[in-house]
Amino acid sequence: MPDIDEPLPLPENPATVADLLPHLPVPYEYAKQYACVFSQELADRLVEIQQANPIQFRVTPLALTDGRYMIRTAILSECPNGLYGENFARLDASRFDEIALVPWAEAVALLPQPDPEGL
């Protein structure tokens, strides 16, 4: 029988933020491997929550070339009780399964690239 205080093993290939909820806060070294990727609707809601609570630590959703948005999953190392805890508590947890966890390099490859002629 596992020790009740022993942390659950982290998933090798989490698909969504919902997969990480039992593990919060996740270690930074683990979280930084991924980006949280989500719809414009969820990006707008995230901005709205942060505007209503401007003193708290903020994250900025970045637009991707496929119409979705991303933030660093490393923010989950500060949830639910760390720097981002208060705003995290305002998010709709029933929608965490809509936030994909994408390997960092794959998400970064979807960021708009500057026009080399304009540099």
N, CA, C and O atoms as CSV, one atom per row, in Angstrom:
chain,resi,resn,atom,element,x,y,z
A,1,MET,N,N,0.851,-1.176,0.000
A,1,MET,CA,C,0.000,0.000,0.000
A,1,MET,C,C,0.896,1.238,0.000
A,1,MET,O,O,1.786,1.336,0.845
A,2,PRO,N,N,0.692,2.192,-0.921
A,2,PRO,CA,C,1.554,3.376,-0.979
A,2,PRO,C,C,1.335,4.274,0.234
A,2,PRO,O,O,0.254,4.325,0.820
A,3,ASP,N,N,2.405,4.976,0.581
A,3,ASP,CA,C,2.342,5.943,1.676
A,3,ASP,C,C,1.414,7.074,1.260
A,3,ASP,O,O,1.530,7.587,0.147
A,4,ILE,N,N,0.500,7.470,2.131
A,4,ILE,CA,C,-0.492,8.506,1.807
A,4,ILE,C,C,0.167,9.866,1.537
A,4,ILE,O,O,-0.394,10.699,0.826
A,5,ASP,N,N,1.354,10.086,2.104
A,5,ASP,CA,C,2.051,11.358,1.882
A,5,ASP,C,C,2.975,11.312,0.675
A,5,ASP,O,O,3.555,12.329,0.296
A,6,GLU,N,N,3.112,10.153,0.078
A,6,GLU,CA,C,3.990,10.013,-1.084
A,6,GLU,C,C,3.303,10.625,-2.303
A,6,GLU,O,O,2.150,10.297,-2.581
A,7,PRO,N,N,3.989,11.513,-3.042
A,7,PRO,CA,C,3.342,12.135,-4.208
A,7,PRO,C,C,3.068,11.104,-5.302
A,7,PRO,O,O,3.803,10.128,-5.453
A,8,LEU,N,N,2.011,11.335,-6.049
A,8,LEU,CA,C,1.702,10.482,-7.191
A,8,LEU,C,C,2.783,10.652,-8.244
A,8,LEU,O,O,3.314,11.751,-8.406
A,9,PRO,N,N,3.121,9.587,-8.965
A,9,PRO,CA,C,4.092,9.756,-10.055
A,9,PRO,C,C,3.502,10.659,-11.141
A,9,PRO,O,O,2.320,10.561,-11.471
A,10,LEU,N,N,4.325,11.520,-11.676
A,10,LEU,CA,C,3.875,12.432,-12.732
A,10,LEU,C,C,3.655,11.666,-14.029
A,10,LEU,O,O,4.421,10.754,-14.341
A,11,PRO,N,N,2.622,12.019,-14.791
A,11,PRO,CA,C,2.378,11.316,-16.055
A,11,PRO,C,C,3.502,11.574,-17.058
A,11,PRO,O,O,4.042,12.677,-17.142
A,12,GLU,N,N,3.839,10.530,-17.815
A,12,GLU,CA,C,4.897,10.665,-18.828
A,12,GLU,C,C,4.460,11.517,-20.007
A,12,GLU,O,O,5.252,12.294,-20.540
A,13,ASN,N,N,3.214,11.378,-20.415
A,13,ASN,CA,C,2.701,12.110,-21.568
A,13,ASN,C,C,1.332,12.695,-21.257
A,13,ASN,O,O,0.325,12.214,-21.777
A,14,PRO,N,N,1.277,13.729,-20.415
A,14,PRO,CA,C,-0.030,14.303,-20.091
A,14,PRO,C,C,-0.635,14.954,-21.336
A,14,PRO,O,O,0.072,15.571,-22.132
A,15,ALA,N,N,-1.950,14.808,-21.491
A,15,ALA,CA,C,-2.614,15.371,-22.664
A,15,ALA,C,C,-3.190,16.757,-22.395
A,15,ALA,O,O,-3.178,17.621,-23.273
A,16,THR,N,N,-3.696,16.968,-21.174
A,16,THR,CA,C,-4.336,18.249,-20.851
A,16,THR,C,C,-3.965,18.668,-19.427
A,16,THR,O,O,-3.411,17.887,-18.655
A,17,VAL,N,N,-4.282,19.905,-19.107
A,17,VAL,CA,C,-4.056,20.404,-17.750
A,17,VAL,C,C,-4.831,19.553,-16.742
A,17,VAL,O,O,-4.370,19.355,-15.617
A,18,ALA,N,N,-5.994,19.054,-17.132
A,18,ALA,CA,C,-6.778,18.206,-16.222
A,18,ALA,C,C,-5.967,17.001,-15.755
A,18,ALA,O,O,-6.147,16.537,-14.629
A,19,ASP,N,N,-5.074,16.489,-16.606
A,19,ASP,CA,C,-4.246,15.339,-16.228
A,19,ASP,C,C,-3.270,15.670,-15.104
A,19,ASP,O,O,-2.808,14.773,-14.399
A,20,LEU,N,N,-2.955,16.949,-14.932
A,20,LEU,CA,C,-1.970,17.346,-13.924
A,20,LEU,C,C,-2.593,17.820,-12.618
A,20,LEU,O,O,-1.876,18.021,-11.638
A,21,LEU,N,N,-3.909,18.002,-12.579
A,21,LEU,CA,C,-4.541,18.535,-11.373
A,21,LEU,C,C,-4.184,17.755,-10.099
A,21,LEU,O,O,-3.930,18.385,-9.073
A,22,PRO,N,N,-4.154,16.426,-10.118
A,22,PRO,CA,C,-3.823,15.718,-8.879
A,22,PRO,C,C,-2.378,15.914,-8.431
A,22,PRO,O,O,-2.009,15.525,-7.322
A,23,HIS,N,N,-1.558,16.520,-9.296
A,23,HIS,CA,C,-0.121,16.655,-9.037
A,23,HIS,C,C,0.305,18.079,-8.670
A,23,HIS,O,O,1.486,18.323,-8.424
A,24,LEU,N,N,-0.633,19.008,-8.632
A,24,LEU,CA,C,-0.283,20.411,-8.390
A,24,LEU,C,C,0.211,20.624,-6.973
A,24,LEU,O,O,-0.304,20.018,-6.033
A,25,PRO,N,N,1.208,21.485,-6.816
A,25,PRO,CA,C,2.008,22.128,-7.870
A,25,PRO,C,C,2.976,21.116,-8.477
A,25,PRO,O,O,3.554,20.289,-7.772
A,26,VAL,N,N,3.141,21.193,-9.781
A,26,VAL,CA,C,4.088,20.293,-10.435
A,26,VAL,C,C,5.481,20.900,-10.357
A,26,VAL,O,O,5.618,22.123,-10.342
A,27,PRO,N,N,6.516,20.066,-10.307
A,27,PRO,CA,C,7.878,20.608,-10.276
A,27,PRO,C,C,8.172,21.437,-11.532
A,27,PRO,O,O,7.762,21.079,-12.636
A,28,TYR,N,N,8.871,22.523,-11.346
A,28,TYR,CA,C,9.204,23.417,-12.456
A,28,TYR,C,C,9.926,22.664,-13.579
A,28,TYR,O,O,9.607,22.854,-14.753
A,29,GLU,N,N,10.890,21.817,-13.229
A,29,GLU,CA,C,11.670,21.101,-14.246
A,29,GLU,C,C,10.783,20.216,-15.114
A,29,GLU,O,O,11.066,20.023,-16.297
A,30,TYR,N,N,9.731,19.686,-14.543
A,30,TYR,CA,C,8.769,18.879,-15.297
A,30,TYR,C,C,7.889,19.789,-16.157
A,30,TYR,O,O,7.720,19.549,-17.352
A,31,ALA,N,N,7.338,20.822,-15.546
A,31,ALA,CA,C,6.372,21.697,-16.220
A,31,ALA,C,C,6.971,22.426,-17.411
A,31,ALA,O,O,6.284,22.648,-18.408
A,32,LYS,N,N,8.226,22.796,-17.324
A,32,LYS,CA,C,8.811,23.608,-18.407
A,32,LYS,C,C,8.973,22.835,-19.714
A,32,LYS,O,O,9.337,23.418,-20.735
A,33,GLN,N,N,8.711,21.549,-19.694
A,33,GLN,CA,C,8.786,20.752,-20.922
A,33,GLN,C,C,7.607,20.995,-21.852
A,33,GLN,O,O,7.643,20.616,-23.022
A,34,TYR,N,N,6.547,21.637,-21.319
A,34,TYR,CA,C,5.282,21.758,-22.040
A,34,TYR,C,C,4.809,23.203,-22.145
A,34,TYR,O,O,5.229,24.084,-21.394
A,35,ALA,N,N,3.922,23.404,-23.104
A,35,ALA,CA,C,3.164,24.650,-23.209
A,35,ALA,C,C,1.695,24.290,-23.046
A,35,ALA,O,O,1.252,23.229,-23.485
A,36,CYS,N,N,0.946,25.184,-22.411
A,36,CYS,CA,C,-0.511,25.066,-22.352
A,36,CYS,C,C,-1.037,25.736,-23.613
A,36,CYS,O,O,-0.761,26.911,-23.850
A,37,VAL,N,N,-1.792,24.999,-24.424
A,37,VAL,CA,C,-2.302,25.509,-25.699
A,37,VAL,C,C,-3.830,25.432,-25.656
A,37,VAL,O,O,-4.411,24.401,-25.315
A,38,PHE,N,N,-4.470,26.571,-26.018
A,38,PHE,CA,C,-5.917,26.669,-25.827
A,38,PHE,C,C,-6.539,27.638,-26.819
A,38,PHE,O,O,-5.845,28.332,-27.562
A,39,SER,N,N,-7.863,27.665,-26.810
A,39,SER,CA,C,-8.645,28.478,-27.754
A,39,SER,C,C,-8.576,29.969,-27.422
A,39,SER,O,O,-8.169,30.370,-26.331
A,40,GLN,N,N,-8.987,30.771,-28.403
A,40,GLN,CA,C,-9.070,32.208,-28.172
A,40,GLN,C,C,-10.074,32.517,-27.076
A,40,GLN,O,O,-9.861,33.438,-26.287
A,41,GLU,N,N,-11.168,31.761,-27.016
A,41,GLU,CA,C,-12.177,31.979,-25.970
A,41,GLU,C,C,-11.540,31.837,-24.577
A,41,GLU,O,O,-11.783,32.663,-23.697
A,42,LEU,N,N,-10.738,30.804,-24.384
A,42,LEU,CA,C,-10.085,30.629,-23.082
A,42,LEU,C,C,-9.004,31.683,-22.849
A,42,LEU,O,O,-8.792,32.114,-21.716
A,43,ALA,N,N,-8.325,32.096,-23.912
A,43,ALA,CA,C,-7.326,33.163,-23.773
A,43,ALA,C,C,-8.002,34.457,-23.325
A,43,ALA,O,O,-7.499,35.151,-22.442
A,44,ASP,N,N,-9.131,34.776,-23.930
A,44,ASP,CA,C,-9.869,35.983,-23.553
A,44,ASP,C,C,-10.317,35.910,-22.095
A,44,ASP,O,O,-10.251,36.904,-21.371
A,45,ARG,N,N,-10.772,34.738,-21.669
A,45,ARG,CA,C,-11.226,34.572,-20.277
A,45,ARG,C,C,-10.057,34.732,-19.317
A,45,ARG,O,O,-10.211,35.338,-18.257
A,46,LEU,N,N,-8.898,34.204,-19.666
A,46,LEU,CA,C,-7.710,34.343,-18.832
A,46,LEU,C,C,-7.336,35.813,-18.668
A,46,LEU,O,O,-7.042,36.259,-17.559
A,47,VAL,N,N,-7.346,36.556,-19.750
A,47,VAL,CA,C,-7.039,37.990,-19.701
A,47,VAL,C,C,-8.067,38.712,-18.836
A,47,VAL,O,O,-7.704,39.563,-18.025
A,48,GLU,N,N,-9.338,38.382,-19.000
A,48,GLU,CA,C,-10.413,39.001,-18.221
A,48,GLU,C,C,-10.212,38.765,-16.718
A,48,GLU,O,O,-10.357,39.691,-15.920
A,49,ILE,N,N,-9.885,37.551,-16.342
A,49,ILE,CA,C,-9.653,37.222,-14.927
A,49,ILE,C,C,-8.485,38.028,-14.379
A,49,ILE,O,O,-8.546,38.548,-13.265
A,50,GLN,N,N,-7.432,38.128,-15.161
A,50,GLN,CA,C,-6.253,38.865,-14.702
A,50,GLN,C,C,-6.523,40.358,-14.609
A,50,GLN,O,O,-6.001,41.020,-13.711
A,51,GLN,N,N,-7.325,40.903,-15.513
A,51,GLN,CA,C,-7.662,42.321,-15.446
A,51,GLN,C,C,-8.501,42.627,-14.218
A,51,GLN,O,O,-8.400,43.718,-13.658
A,52,ALA,N,N,-9.327,41.681,-13.792
A,52,ALA,CA,C,-10.161,41.880,-12.604
A,52,ALA,C,C,-9.347,41.796,-11.314
A,52,ALA,O,O,-9.806,42.225,-10.256
A,53,ASN,N,N,-8.150,41.247,-11.403
A,53,ASN,CA,C,-7.288,41.076,-10.235
A,53,ASN,C,C,-5.867,41.521,-10.610
A,53,ASN,O,O,-4.950,40.701,-10.646
A,54,PRO,N,N,-5.688,42.819,-10.890
A,54,PRO,CA,C,-4.432,43.294,-11.479
A,54,PRO,C,C,-3.200,43.213,-10.588
A,54,PRO,O,O,-2.082,43.324,-11.092
A,55,ILE,N,N,-3.360,43.029,-9.310
A,55,ILE,CA,C,-2.196,42.996,-8.426
A,55,ILE,C,C,-1.472,41.659,-8.519
A,55,ILE,O,O,-0.270,41.577,-8.266
A,56,GLN,N,N,-2.198,40.627,-8.877
A,56,GLN,CA,C,-1.630,39.293,-8.923
A,56,GLN,C,C,-0.643,39.118,-10.079
A,56,GLN,O,O,-0.681,39.844,-11.072
A,57,PHE,N,N,0.232,38.140,-9.918
A,57,PHE,CA,C,1.146,37.704,-10.963
A,57,PHE,C,C,0.339,37.387,-12.223
A,57,PHE,O,O,-0.751,36.823,-12.130
A,58,ARG,N,N,0.864,37.744,-13.397
A,58,ARG,CA,C,0.134,37.570,-14.653
A,58,ARG,C,C,0.923,36.722,-15.644
A,58,ARG,O,O,2.147,36.613,-15.572
A,59,VAL,N,N,0.182,36.131,-16.565
A,59,VAL,CA,C,0.779,35.468,-17.722
A,59,VAL,C,C,0.142,36.083,-18.960
A,59,VAL,O,O,-0.992,36.559,-18.910
A,60,THR,N,N,0.862,36.073,-20.052
A,60,THR,CA,C,0.361,36.655,-21.292
A,60,THR,C,C,0.205,35.562,-22.339
A,60,THR,O,O,1.199,34.987,-22.783
A,61,PRO,N,N,-1.029,35.267,-22.741
A,61,PRO,CA,C,-1.215,34.277,-23.802
A,61,PRO,C,C,-0.600,34.786,-25.114
A,61,PRO,O,O,-0.812,35.933,-25.509
A,62,LEU,N,N,0.155,33.921,-25.769
A,62,LEU,CA,C,0.783,34.261,-27.047
A,62,LEU,C,C,0.009,33.598,-28.173
A,62,LEU,O,O,-0.305,32.409,-28.108
A,63,ALA,N,N,-0.301,34.382,-29.218
A,63,ALA,CA,C,-1.039,33.857,-30.371
A,63,ALA,C,C,-0.148,32.929,-31.183
A,63,ALA,O,O,1.024,33.222,-31.421
A,64,LEU,N,N,-0.718,31.811,-31.601
A,64,LEU,CA,C,-0.031,30.857,-32.465
A,64,LEU,C,C,-0.563,30.983,-33.881
A,64,LEU,O,O,-1.635,31.547,-34.101
A,65,THR,N,N,0.172,30.467,-34.823
A,65,THR,CA,C,-0.220,30.596,-36.228
A,65,THR,C,C,-1.463,29.802,-36.583
A,65,THR,O,O,-2.057,30.043,-37.635
A,66,ASP,N,N,-1.878,28.863,-35.742
A,66,ASP,CA,C,-3.066,28.056,-36.033
A,66,ASP,C,C,-4.326,28.595,-35.358
A,66,ASP,O,O,-5.359,27.925,-35.359
A,67,GLY,N,N,-4.253,29.811,-34.775
A,67,GLY,CA,C,-5.413,30.433,-34.159
A,67,GLY,C,C,-5.559,30.150,-32.671
A,67,GLY,O,O,-6.417,30.734,-32.010
A,68,ARG,N,N,-4.735,29.268,-32.144
A,68,ARG,CA,C,-4.778,28.989,-30.711
A,68,ARG,C,C,-3.779,29.903,-29.995
A,68,ARG,O,O,-3.067,30.684,-30.626
A,69,TYR,N,N,-3.745,29.789,-28.671
A,69,TYR,CA,C,-2.863,30.583,-27.832
A,69,TYR,C,C,-2.074,29.658,-26.920
A,69,TYR,O,O,-2.460,28.510,-26.697
A,70,MET,N,N,-0.974,30.161,-26.401
A,70,MET,CA,C,-0.164,29.359,-25.494
A,70,MET,C,C,0.363,30.192,-24.336
A,70,MET,O,O,0.535,31.407,-24.440
A,71,ILE,N,N,0.611,29.506,-23.238
A,71,ILE,CA,C,1.394,30.035,-22.121
A,71,ILE,C,C,2.317,28.907,-21.677
A,71,ILE,O,O,2.112,27.749,-22.040
A,72,ARG,N,N,3.315,29.244,-20.906
A,72,ARG,CA,C,4.225,28.218,-20.379
A,72,ARG,C,C,3.513,27.401,-19.309
A,72,ARG,O,O,2.846,27.955,-18.435
A,73,THR,N,N,3.654,26.113,-19.382
A,73,THR,CA,C,3.074,25.234,-18.372
A,73,THR,C,C,3.802,25.394,-17.044
A,73,THR,O,O,3.297,24.954,-16.011
A,74,ALA,N,N,4.963,26.010,-17.051
A,74,ALA,CA,C,5.702,26.244,-15.809
A,74,ALA,C,C,4.860,26.998,-14.784
A,74,ALA,O,O,5.151,26.947,-13.589
A,75,ILE,N,N,3.822,27.695,-15.239
A,75,ILE,CA,C,2.935,28.397,-14.312
A,75,ILE,C,C,2.305,27.415,-13.326
A,75,ILE,O,O,1.942,27.802,-12.215
A,76,LEU,N,N,2.173,26.158,-13.722
A,76,LEU,CA,C,1.563,25.162,-12.835
A,76,LEU,C,C,2.467,24.789,-11.664
A,76,LEU,O,O,2.043,24.075,-10.755
A,77,SER,N,N,3.700,25.264,-11.683
A,77,SER,CA,C,4.563,25.080,-10.508
A,77,SER,C,C,4.224,26.118,-9.440
A,77,SER,O,O,4.714,26.040,-8.313
A,78,GLU,N,N,3.382,27.093,-9.798
A,78,GLU,CA,C,2.954,28.156,-8.881
A,78,GLU,C,C,1.466,28.057,-8.541
A,78,GLU,O,O,0.871,29.021,-8.059
A,79,CYS,N,N,0.865,26.889,-8.793
A,79,CYS,CA,C,-0.557,26.682,-8.519
A,79,CYS,C,C,-0.720,25.443,-7.649
A,79,CYS,O,O,0.067,24.510,-7.805
A,80,PRO,N,N,-1.643,25.378,-6.787
A,80,PRO,CA,C,-2.711,26.330,-6.549
A,80,PRO,C,C,-2.390,27.394,-5.511
A,80,PRO,O,O,-3.191,28.308,-5.316
A,81,ASN,N,N,-1.236,27.308,-4.832
A,81,ASN,CA,C,-0.999,28.213,-3.706
A,81,ASN,C,C,0.170,29.174,-3.882
A,81,ASN,O,O,0.465,29.941,-2.966
A,82,GLY,N,N,0.828,29.157,-5.001
A,82,GLY,CA,C,1.997,30.000,-5.189
A,82,GLY,C,C,1.651,31.358,-5.776
A,82,GLY,O,O,0.567,31.892,-5.540
A,83,LEU,N,N,2.585,31.913,-6.547
A,83,LEU,CA,C,2.422,33.248,-7.124
A,83,LEU,C,C,1.156,33.399,-7.956
A,83,LEU,O,O,0.562,34.476,-7.996
A,84,TYR,N,N,0.744,32.331,-8.616
A,84,TYR,CA,C,-0.427,32.420,-9.485
A,84,TYR,C,C,-1.674,31.803,-8.852
A,84,TYR,O,O,-2.699,31.668,-9.520
A,85,GLY,N,N,-1.602,31.439,-7.611
A,85,GLY,CA,C,-2.685,30.732,-6.943
A,85,GLY,C,C,-4.020,31.435,-6.947
A,85,GLY,O,O,-5.043,30.800,-7.202
A,86,GLU,N,N,-4.044,32.735,-6.670
A,86,GLU,CA,C,-5.321,33.447,-6.573
A,86,GLU,C,C,-6.048,33.495,-7.909
A,86,GLU,O,O,-7.254,33.256,-7.960
A,87,ASN,N,N,-5.340,33.799,-8.985
A,87,ASN,CA,C,-5.995,33.821,-10.297
A,87,ASN,C,C,-6.331,32.398,-10.754
A,87,ASN,O,O,-7.360,32.191,-11.397
A,88,PHE,N,N,-5.496,31.433,-10.437
A,88,PHE,CA,C,-5.777,30.040,-10.793
A,88,PHE,C,C,-7.111,29.596,-10.188
A,88,PHE,O,O,-7.881,28.883,-10.831
A,89,ALA,N,N,-7.373,30.013,-8.975
A,89,ALA,CA,C,-8.618,29.650,-8.295
A,89,ALA,C,C,-9.844,30.228,-9.005
A,89,ALA,O,O,-10.949,29.714,-8.829
A,90,ARG,N,N,-9.674,31.270,-9.791
A,90,ARG,CA,C,-10.793,31.900,-10.507
A,90,ARG,C,C,-11.081,31.239,-11.857
A,90,ARG,O,O,-12.107,31.518,-12.478
A,91,LEU,N,N,-10.187,30.374,-12.308
A,91,LEU,CA,C,-10.383,29.699,-13.590
A,91,LEU,C,C,-11.449,28.614,-13.460
A,91,LEU,O,O,-11.648,28.063,-12.378
A,92,ASP,N,N,-12.123,28.313,-14.547
A,92,ASP,CA,C,-13.163,27.290,-14.570
A,92,ASP,C,C,-12.502,25.920,-14.737
A,92,ASP,O,O,-12.130,25.536,-15.845
A,93,ALA,N,N,-12.360,25.192,-13.638
A,93,ALA,CA,C,-11.674,23.898,-13.648
A,93,ALA,C,C,-12.359,22.883,-14.558
A,93,ALA,O,O,-11.715,21.936,-15.009
A,94,SER,N,N,-13.637,23.057,-14.836
A,94,SER,CA,C,-14.332,22.116,-15.713
A,94,SER,C,C,-13.834,22.222,-17.158
A,94,SER,O,O,-14.150,21.371,-17.989
A,95,ARG,N,N,-13.056,23.268,-17.453
A,95,ARG,CA,C,-12.548,23.451,-18.820
A,95,ARG,C,C,-11.061,23.120,-18.948
A,95,ARG,O,O,-10.478,23.314,-20.014
A,96,PHE,N,N,-10.445,22.626,-17.880
A,96,PHE,CA,C,-9.018,22.301,-17.932
A,96,PHE,C,C,-8.720,21.192,-18.942
A,96,PHE,O,O,-7.593,21.087,-19.425
A,97,ASP,N,N,-9.716,20.366,-19.266
A,97,ASP,CA,C,-9.487,19.331,-20.272
A,97,ASP,C,C,-9.467,19.907,-21.689
A,97,ASP,O,O,-9.193,19.182,-22.646
A,98,GLU,N,N,-9.753,21.199,-21.830
A,98,GLU,CA,C,-9.675,21.882,-23.123
A,98,GLU,C,C,-8.311,22.539,-23.333
A,98,GLU,O,O,-8.052,23.109,-24.392
A,99,ILE,N,N,-7.452,22.460,-22.336
A,99,ILE,CA,C,-6.122,23.078,-22.428
A,99,ILE,C,C,-5.105,21.972,-22.679
A,99,ILE,O,O,-4.745,21.222,-21.772
A,100,ALA,N,N,-4.652,21.885,-23.916
A,100,ALA,CA,C,-3.713,20.835,-24.312
A,100,ALA,C,C,-2.323,21.116,-23.760
A,100,ALA,O,O,-1.895,22.266,-23.663
A,101,LEU,N,N,-1.631,20.047,-23.401
A,101,LEU,CA,C,-0.215,20.157,-23.036
A,101,LEU,C,C,0.587,19.685,-24.234
A,101,LEU,O,O,0.546,18.514,-24.609
A,102,VAL,N,N,1.313,20.612,-24.823
A,102,VAL,CA,C,2.064,20.362,-26.048
A,102,VAL,C,C,3.547,20.481,-25.712
A,102,VAL,O,O,3.943,21.406,-25.003
A,103,PRO,N,N,4.380,19.553,-26.215
A,103,PRO,CA,C,5.813,19.712,-25.973
A,103,PRO,C,C,6.272,21.122,-26.370
A,103,PRO,O,O,5.864,21.662,-27.397
A,104,TRP,N,N,7.123,21.690,-25.531
A,104,TRP,CA,C,7.543,23.077,-25.688
A,104,TRP,C,C,8.031,23.379,-27.107
A,104,TRP,O,O,7.603,24.371,-27.696
A,105,ALA,N,N,8.900,22.562,-27.663
A,105,ALA,CA,C,9.457,22.835,-28.998
A,105,ALA,C,C,8.366,22.852,-30.064
A,105,ALA,O,O,8.429,23.660,-30.991
A,106,GLU,N,N,7.369,21.980,-29.952
A,106,GLU,CA,C,6.269,21.958,-30.920
A,106,GLU,C,C,5.429,23.228,-30.832
A,106,GLU,O,O,5.017,23.774,-31.856
A,107,ALA,N,N,5.177,23.694,-29.623
A,107,ALA,CA,C,4.390,24.914,-29.449
A,107,ALA,C,C,5.155,26.127,-29.964
A,107,ALA,O,O,4.585,26.974,-30.653
A,108,VAL,N,N,6.425,26.214,-29.639
A,108,VAL,CA,C,7.240,27.352,-30.083
A,108,VAL,C,C,7.311,27.393,-31.606
A,108,VAL,O,O,7.369,28.474,-32.191
A,109,ALA,N,N,7.307,26.233,-32.250
A,109,ALA,CA,C,7.344,26.190,-33.715
A,109,ALA,C,C,6.078,26.805,-34.323
A,109,ALA,O,O,6.080,27.167,-35.500
A,110,LEU,N,N,4.998,26.928,-33.542
A,110,LEU,CA,C,3.754,27.527,-34.027
A,110,LEU,C,C,3.671,29.031,-33.788
A,110,LEU,O,O,2.687,29.665,-34.168
A,111,LEU,N,N,4.688,29.601,-33.168
A,111,LEU,CA,C,4.703,31.057,-32.968
A,111,LEU,C,C,4.958,31.749,-34.309
A,111,LEU,O,O,5.737,31.245,-35.119
A,112,PRO,N,N,4.322,32.886,-34.554
A,112,PRO,CA,C,4.581,33.611,-35.801
A,112,PRO,C,C,6.066,33.992,-35.898
A,112,PRO,O,O,6.690,34.379,-34.910
A,113,GLN,N,N,6.599,33.875,-37.086
A,113,GLN,CA,C,7.995,34.207,-37.321
A,113,GLN,C,C,8.092,35.581,-37.995
A,113,GLN,O,O,7.275,35.921,-38.851
A,114,PRO,N,N,9.099,36.363,-37.598
A,114,PRO,CA,C,9.240,37.681,-38.250
A,114,PRO,C,C,9.642,37.520,-39.709
A,114,PRO,O,O,10.290,36.546,-40.092
A,115,ASP,N,N,9.248,38.484,-40.498
A,115,ASP,CA,C,9.638,38.500,-41.902
A,115,ASP,C,C,11.119,38.833,-41.964
A,115,ASP,O,O,11.523,39.907,-41.518
A,116,PRO,N,N,11.947,37.931,-42.512
A,116,PRO,CA,C,13.394,38.189,-42.529
A,116,PRO,C,C,13.760,39.442,-43.333
A,116,PRO,O,O,14.797,40.053,-43.076
A,117,GLU,N,N,12.932,39.827,-44.291
A,117,GLU,CA,C,13.221,41.020,-45.077
A,117,GLU,C,C,12.979,42.299,-44.275
A,117,GLU,O,O,13.528,43.355,-44.590
A,118,GLY,N,N,12.144,42.188,-43.228
A,118,GLY,CA,C,11.845,43.360,-42.406
A,118,GLY,C,C,12.834,43.561,-41.289
A,118,GLY,O,O,12.713,44.518,-40.524
A,119,LEU,N,N,13.808,42.687,-41.172
A,119,LEU,CA,C,14.801,42.805,-40.076
A,119,LEU,C,C,15.926,43.726,-40.421
A,119,LEU,O,O,16.830,43.926,-39.610
